[in-house]
């Protein structure tokens, strides 16, 4: 499977998790997507983002094309 996602158990302070969850809600992202966005931003700012990293999918649900199939939106 190409680009199989890695699973990770992450332990966070409850107050930090709540703040990230609120921020994610404000930006219409899941908490998981918000954490990934923040990690990607930190990697980019530090000059450590790997060239081979795939792009994040756009916010919200994938759009449906004319055939009724879902496709990932690009943002």
C-alpha positions in Angstrom: 0.0 0.0 0.0 1.6 3.3 -1.0 1.7 6.0 1.7 0.4 3.8 4.5 -0.1 6.0 7.5 2.0 5.3 10.7 0.1 4.8 13.9 1.4 6.5 17.1 0.3 6.5 20.7 0.8 10.0 22.0 0.5 11.0 25.6 -0.4 14.6 26.2 -1.3 16.7 29.1 -5.1 17.0 29.2 -5.0 20.8 29.1 -2.7 20.7 26.0 -5.0 18.2 24.3 -8.1 20.3 25.0 -6.3 23.4 23.6 -5.3 21.6 20.4 -8.8 20.1 20.1 -10.4 23.6 20.3 -7.9 25.0 17.8 -8.6 22.1 15.5 -12.4 22.7 15.7 -11.9 26.4 14.9 -10.0 25.4 11.7 -12.4 22.5 10.8 -9.7 19.9 11.3 -9.7 16.7 13.4 -7.4 16.8 16.4 -5.1 14.3 14.7 -4.9 16.5 11.5 -4.1 19.6 13.7 -1.3 17.8 15.4 0.1 16.6 12.1 -0.2 20.2 10.7 1.7 21.5 13.7 4.4 18.9 13.4 4.8 19.6 9.7 5.1 23.4 10.4 7.7 22.8 13.0 9.7 20.5 10.7 9.5 23.1 7.9 10.5 26.0 10.2 13.5 23.9 11.4 14.5 23.0 7.8 13.9 19.3 8.6 10.9 18.5 6.4 11.8 15.5 4.3 11.4 16.0 0.5 9.7 12.6 0.3 6.9 13.6 2.7 3.5 13.5 1.0 1.2 16.6 1.1 -1.5 16.8 3.7 -5.0 16.4 2.4 -7.2 19.5 2.4 -9.5 20.4 5.3 -13.0 18.9 5.6 -14.5 15.8 3.9 -13.2 14.7 0.5 -15.2 16.0 -2.3 -17.5 13.7 -4.3 -16.9 13.6 -8.1 -19.7 13.2 -10.7 -19.6 9.4 -10.3 -20.4 9.6 -6.6 -16.9 8.5 -5.7 -15.0 10.5 -3.1 -11.8 12.2 -4.1 -9.3 14.0 -1.9 -9.4 17.8 -2.2 -6.3 19.8 -2.6 -5.8 23.0 -0.6 
